[in-house]
Amino acid sequence: MQEVIPVSICIPTYNGARYLEACLDSVLSQTYKNIEILVVDDGSTDSTVEVLERYATIDQRIRLVRNKKNLGLVGNWNRCVELAKGEWIKFVFQDDLIAPACLERMLAAAQPGSSLVFCRRDFIFEEGTTPSARNAYLEGKSLVALLFPDDTLVSARQFSEMVLNNMERNLIGEPTVVMLHRRVFQQFGSFNSHLIVSCDTEYWIRVGIHTGVVPVPEVLASFRVHDDSVSAQSLAKREYRMNVLDEIAVLHEVVFNPAYQPIREVAAESGIDLTRQFRKKALWAYGLAKQAERDEKHPDNSLMNEWREVAPHFKGLSPIPLRYSVQRQGRLLKYQLRSLLGLKQTEQ
């Protein structure tokens, strides 16, 4: 009978040679040894594969898979899950690090029936990180410490209440801090490929409102912040999609997706009108795109193109244009739009 591997460490890679050796070294230094290290490369064009092949000759636990075609960020995450053999799945991203005792501590914290365990993290801020980005990450770190001060199990009800009070925040952190039991992917599906930076946030919510979460109040992971990261490049190119549409899409799922019924029940008991919140934010987001398209001095249809790309995948967004009037929000929209796009905010 084939031995069940307790943990699959999944490393999705794409052009990650710059930091990959440090990542692999941190994984190989784990005090808990009964693991597989699954690395799924998504068509790298740098020396990523050469690095991986060299490491695979050093340690037989490393299993390298190369996708036949590029699946994209979230597609590759889901591919890792499909290929993993472990009972638990622990993501470690190609530019991140985990402490030697990371797996040992997280497995020890897992209780019978646990589905999502997470630890605290530090950040490695590379040169060029803006003060605003640095502050945003550090605020997120402080929020985790505030909400999860110890290793007490957080029930599904408690987690739902936390989410409702912090709808636009990632309460847990990046995938490198999380360990998931493989049953969650059978029960709650895969990561949503129509989201970009909020794909992890949405999944933690989807799981946690059913199962609760187990915090480990130790810093056992390091998340690297640098200009070459996928999130940094995406944000620089598609700020409207990242800062606006992704957040609204998550709220859309909370309002409409059947998997979110537990949090809707908690919201109703608390007198929170999630549908109204969603409609208000969706109208505002559509207004930003429409205003950009009609701007006399700086016409820009890129925002509306982003809206049209996203809306078909979230049914609650489709009726928005039929009810929208640009005149309804006037000068405030113009101010917010110029702020979002980095344009001069005063009228010329």
C-alpha positions as CSV (number, residue, x, y, z in Angstrom):
1,M,0.0,0.0,0.0
2,Q,1.4,3.4,-1.0
3,E,2.4,5.7,1.8
4,V,0.3,8.8,2.2
5,I,2.5,11.9,2.1
6,P,1.4,14.2,4.9
7,V,2.5,17.4,3.3
8,S,2.9,18.6,-0.3
9,I,4.9,21.8,-0.5
10,C,3.7,23.4,-3.7
11,I,5.9,25.9,-5.5
12,P,4.3,27.4,-8.6
13,T,7.1,29.1,-10.7
14,Y,7.4,31.4,-13.6
15,N,10.7,33.2,-14.4
16,G,11.7,33.1,-10.8
17,A,15.4,32.2,-11.0
18,R,16.4,35.4,-9.2
19,Y,15.2,34.2,-5.8
20,L,14.4,30.6,-6.3
21,E,17.5,29.1,-4.8
22,A,16.9,30.9,-1.5
23,C,13.3,29.7,-1.6
24,L,14.3,26.0,-2.2
25,D,17.0,26.2,0.5
26,S,14.4,27.3,3.0
27,V,12.1,24.5,2.0
28,L,14.8,21.8,2.1
29,S,15.8,23.0,5.6
30,Q,12.5,22.0,7.2
31,T,12.7,20.1,10.4
32,Y,9.7,18.1,9.4
33,K,10.9,15.7,6.7
34,N,8.0,13.6,5.5
35,I,7.1,15.8,2.5
36,E,7.0,16.1,-1.2
37,I,8.2,19.3,-2.9
38,L,6.1,19.8,-6.0
39,V,7.4,22.5,-8.3
40,V,5.1,23.4,-11.3
41,D,6.8,25.6,-13.9
42,D,4.5,27.7,-16.1
43,G,6.7,28.1,-19.1
44,S,9.7,30.0,-17.7
45,T,12.0,31.6,-20.2
46,D,14.8,32.4,-17.8
47,S,17.1,29.9,-16.0
48,T,14.3,28.8,-13.6
49,V,14.2,25.2,-15.0
50,E,17.9,24.8,-14.9
51,V,17.9,25.8,-11.2
52,L,15.1,23.3,-10.5
53,E,16.7,20.5,-12.3
54,R,19.9,21.0,-10.4
55,Y,18.1,20.9,-7.1
56,A,16.1,17.9,-8.1
57,T,19.3,15.9,-8.4
58,I,20.2,16.9,-4.8
59,D,16.9,15.8,-3.2
60,Q,14.6,13.1,-4.4
61,R,11.6,14.7,-2.7
62,I,11.6,17.4,-5.4
63,R,9.2,16.7,-8.2
64,L,9.4,19.0,-11.2
65,V,6.4,19.4,-13.6
66,R,6.5,21.7,-16.6
67,N,3.1,22.9,-18.0
68,K,2.7,22.3,-21.7
69,K,1.2,25.8,-22.0
70,N,1.1,28.9,-19.8
71,L,-1.8,28.7,-17.4
72,G,-1.3,32.0,-15.8
73,L,-0.9,32.8,-12.1
74,V,-4.1,31.3,-10.6
75,G,-4.3,28.6,-13.2
76,N,-0.9,27.4,-12.0
77,W,-1.9,27.4,-8.4
78,N,-4.8,25.1,-9.3
79,R,-2.5,22.9,-11.3
80,C,-0.3,22.5,-8.2
81,V,-3.4,21.4,-6.2
82,E,-4.4,18.8,-8.9
83,L,-0.9,17.3,-8.9
84,A,-0.2,17.3,-5.2
85,K,-0.2,14.0,-3.4
86,G,-0.2,15.2,0.2
87,E,-2.9,15.3,2.8
88,W,-2.0,18.9,3.5
89,I,-1.0,21.4,0.9
90,K,1.5,24.1,1.8
91,F,2.1,26.8,-0.8
92,V,5.5,28.5,-0.9
93,F,6.0,31.1,-3.6
94,Q,9.2,31.3,-5.6
95,D,10.4,34.5,-4.0
96,D,9.3,33.8,-0.4
97,L,11.0,31.9,2.5
98,I,9.7,29.7,5.3
99,A,11.4,29.2,8.7
100,P,13.0,25.7,9.4
101,A,10.2,24.9,11.9
102,C,7.4,26.2,9.7
103,L,5.8,22.8,8.8
104,E,6.4,21.3,12.2
105,R,4.7,24.2,14.1
106,M,1.8,24.4,11.7
107,L,1.1,20.6,11.8
108,A,1.3,20.7,15.6
109,A,-1.3,23.4,15.6
110,A,-3.7,21.5,13.3
111,Q,-6.6,19.9,15.2
112,P,-8.8,17.0,14.1
113,G,-11.0,18.3,11.4
114,S,-8.9,21.5,10.8
115,S,-8.9,22.7,7.3
116,L,-6.9,26.0,7.2
117,V,-3.9,26.8,9.4
118,F,-1.9,29.9,9.0
119,C,1.2,31.6,10.6
120,R,2.4,35.2,10.9
121,R,4.9,36.6,8.4
122,D,7.6,39.1,8.0
123,F,8.4,41.1,4.9
124,I,11.6,41.4,2.9
125,F,11.3,44.8,1.3
126,E,13.6,45.1,-1.7
127,E,15.1,48.4,-2.9
128,G,12.5,50.4,-4.7
129,T,9.5,49.5,-2.5
130,T,7.5,52.7,-2.1
131,P,6.6,54.0,1.4
132,S,2.9,53.5,0.7
133,A,3.4,49.9,-0.3
134,R,5.6,49.3,2.8
135,N,3.0,50.9,5.1
136,A,0.1,48.8,3.5
137,Y,2.0,45.6,4.2
138,L,2.9,46.5,7.7
139,E,-0.7,47.6,8.5
140,G,-1.8,44.1,7.3
141,K,0.7,42.5,9.5
142,S,-0.5,44.5,12.5
143,L,-4.1,43.6,11.7
144,V,-3.3,39.9,11.8
145,A,-1.6,40.3,15.2
146,L,-4.6,42.2,16.5
147,L,-7.3,39.8,15.3
148,F,-5.4,36.6,16.1
149,P,-3.4,37.3,19.2
150,D,-2.9,33.6,20.2
151,D,-3.4,30.1,18.9
152,T,-7.0,29.9,19.9
153,L,-9.2,28.2,17.2
154,V,-11.3,30.8,15.4
155,S,-14.8,29.4,14.7
156,A,-16.6,29.8,11.4
157,R,-19.0,32.3,13.1
158,Q,-16.2,34.3,14.5
159,F,-14.3,34.4,11.2
160,S,-17.5,35.5,9.4
161,E,-17.8,38.4,11.8
162,M,-14.2,39.4,11.3
163,V,-14.7,39.4,7.5
164,L,-17.8,41.5,7.7
165,N,-15.9,44.1,9.8
166,N,-13.0,44.1,7.3
167,M,-14.5,43.4,3.9
168,E,-11.6,44.9,1.9
169,R,-8.7,43.4,3.9
170,N,-6.8,40.1,3.6
171,L,-7.2,39.0,7.2
172,I,-4.8,36.0,6.9
173,G,-2.0,36.9,4.5
174,E,-0.4,35.6,1.3
175,P,-0.5,31.9,0.3
176,T,3.0,31.3,1.7
177,V,1.6,31.7,5.3
178,V,-1.2,29.2,4.7
179,M,-1.5,25.4,5.0
180,L,-4.7,23.8,3.6
181,H,-6.1,20.3,4.1
182,R,-6.8,18.9,0.6
183,R,-10.4,18.2,1.5
184,V,-11.2,21.9,1.1
185,F,-10.6,21.8,-2.6
186,Q,-13.1,19.0,-2.9
187,Q,-15.6,20.8,-0.7
188,F,-15.2,24.4,-1.8
189,G,-13.7,24.2,-5.3
190,S,-10.5,25.8,-6.6
191,F,-9.0,29.3,-6.7
192,N,-11.1,31.7,-8.7
193,S,-9.1,32.4,-11.9
194,H,-11.1,35.6,-12.7
195,L,-9.5,37.4,-9.8
196,I,-5.9,38.7,-9.8
197,V,-4.5,39.8,-6.4
198,S,-7.6,39.0,-4.4
199,C,-7.7,35.3,-5.4
200,D,-6.2,34.2,-2.1
201,T,-8.3,36.5,0.0
202,E,-11.5,35.2,-1.6
203,Y,-10.5,31.6,-1.0
204,W,-9.6,32.1,2.6
205,I,-13.0,33.6,3.1
206,R,-14.8,30.9,1.2
207,V,-13.2,28.2,3.3
208,G,-13.0,30.0,6.7
209,I,-16.7,30.8,7.0
210,H,-17.4,27.1,6.9
211,T,-14.5,25.5,8.8
212,G,-13.0,28.3,10.9
213,V,-9.3,28.9,10.9
214,V,-6.3,28.0,13.1
215,P,-3.8,30.7,13.7
216,V,-0.2,30.1,14.7
217,P,1.1,33.2,16.4
218,E,4.7,32.8,15.3
219,V,6.5,34.4,12.4
220,L,7.3,31.4,10.2
221,A,7.3,32.8,6.7
222,S,8.8,35.8,4.9
223,F,7.0,37.5,2.0
224,R,9.3,39.3,-0.4
225,V,8.1,42.6,-1.8
226,H,9.9,43.7,-5.0
227,D,9.3,45.3,-8.4
228,D,9.6,42.1,-10.3
229,S,6.8,40.3,-8.4
230,V,3.6,39.4,-10.2
231,S,1.5,41.5,-7.9
232,A,3.8,44.6,-8.3
233,Q,3.8,44.3,-12.1
234,S,0.1,43.8,-12.3
235,L,-0.7,46.7,-10.0
236,A,1.5,49.0,-12.0
237,K,-0.3,48.1,-15.2
238,R,-3.8,47.5,-14.1
239,E,-4.5,49.6,-11.0
240,Y,-8.3,49.9,-11.7
241,R,-8.6,46.1,-12.0
242,M,-6.5,45.5,-8.9
243,N,-7.7,48.2,-6.5
244,V,-11.3,48.4,-7.7
245,L,-12.7,45.5,-9.7
246,D,-11.0,42.7,-7.7
247,E,-12.4,44.0,-4.4
248,I,-15.9,44.4,-5.9
249,A,-15.7,40.9,-7.4
250,V,-15.0,39.4,-4.0
251,L,-17.9,41.3,-2.5
252,H,-20.0,40.0,-5.4
253,E,-19.2,36.4,-4.4
254,V,-20.1,37.1,-0.8
255,V,-23.5,38.4,-2.0
256,F,-24.4,35.9,-4.8
257,N,-22.3,32.7,-4.5
258,P,-24.1,29.9,-2.8
259,A,-20.9,28.9,-1.0
260,Y,-21.1,32.2,1.0
261,Q,-24.5,31.5,2.6
262,P,-23.0,31.2,6.1
263,I,-21.6,34.8,6.0
264,R,-24.9,36.1,4.5
265,E,-26.8,34.7,7.5
266,V,-24.4,36.3,10.0
267,A,-24.7,39.6,8.1
268,A,-28.5,39.4,8.2
269,E,-28.5,38.8,11.9
270,S,-26.2,41.8,12.4
271,G,-28.4,44.1,10.2
272,I,-25.7,44.4,7.5
273,D,-27.1,44.9,4.0
274,L,-24.4,43.3,1.8
275,T,-26.5,43.7,-1.4
276,R,-26.7,47.4,-0.9
277,Q,-23.0,47.6,-0.3
278,F,-22.3,45.7,-3.5
279,R,-24.6,47.8,-5.6
280,K,-23.2,51.0,-4.3
281,K,-19.6,50.0,-5.0
282,A,-20.4,48.5,-8.3
283,L,-22.1,51.7,-9.5
284,W,-19.2,53.7,-8.3
285,A,-16.7,51.5,-10.1
286,Y,-18.7,51.6,-13.4
287,G,-18.9,55.4,-13.0
288,L,-15.1,55.6,-12.8
289,A,-14.7,53.7,-16.0
290,K,-17.4,55.7,-17.8
291,Q,-16.0,59.0,-16.6
292,A,-12.5,58.0,-17.9
293,E,-14.0,57.0,-21.3
294,R,-15.7,60.4,-21.6
295,D,-13.0,62.6,-20.1
296,E,-12.5,65.6,-22.5
297,K,-8.8,66.1,-21.7
298,H,-7.6,62.6,-21.1
299,P,-10.0,60.1,-22.6
300,D,-9.1,56.5,-21.6
301,N,-11.2,53.4,-22.5
302,S,-8.8,51.0,-20.7
303,L,-10.9,51.0,-17.5
304,M,-14.1,50.2,-19.4
305,N,-12.3,47.4,-21.3
306,E,-11.3,46.0,-17.9
307,W,-15.0,46.3,-16.7
308,R,-16.2,44.4,-19.9
309,E,-13.6,41.7,-19.3
310,V,-14.6,41.1,-15.7
311,A,-18.4,41.6,-15.8
312,P,-19.4,38.5,-17.7
313,H,-17.9,36.3,-15.0
314,F,-19.8,38.0,-12.2
315,K,-23.5,38.0,-13.1
316,G,-24.4,40.8,-10.6
317,L,-22.3,43.2,-12.5
318,S,-24.0,42.8,-15.9
319,P,-27.1,45.0,-15.1
320,I,-25.1,47.9,-13.7
321,P,-24.7,49.9,-17.0
322,L,-28.5,49.9,-17.6
323,R,-29.1,51.8,-14.4
324,Y,-26.1,54.1,-14.4
325,S,-26.1,57.8,-15.2
326,V,-22.7,59.7,-15.3
327,Q,-24.4,62.9,-14.1
328,R,-25.4,61.2,-10.8
329,Q,-21.9,61.4,-9.3
330,G,-20.3,64.3,-11.1
331,R,-17.3,66.0,-9.7
332,L,-16.6,63.5,-7.0
333,L,-16.1,60.8,-9.6
334,K,-13.8,63.0,-11.6
335,Y,-11.7,63.6,-8.5
336,Q,-11.5,59.9,-7.6
337,L,-10.7,58.9,-11.2
338,R,-7.8,61.3,-11.5
339,S,-6.5,60.2,-8.1
340,L,-6.7,56.5,-9.3
341,L,-5.0,57.2,-12.6
342,G,-2.4,59.5,-11.0
343,L,-3.5,62.5,-13.1
344,K,-3.7,66.1,-11.9
345,Q,-6.7,66.4,-9.7
346,T,-7.5,70.1,-10.3
347,E,-9.6,71.2,-13.2
348,Q,-7.6,72.8,-16.0
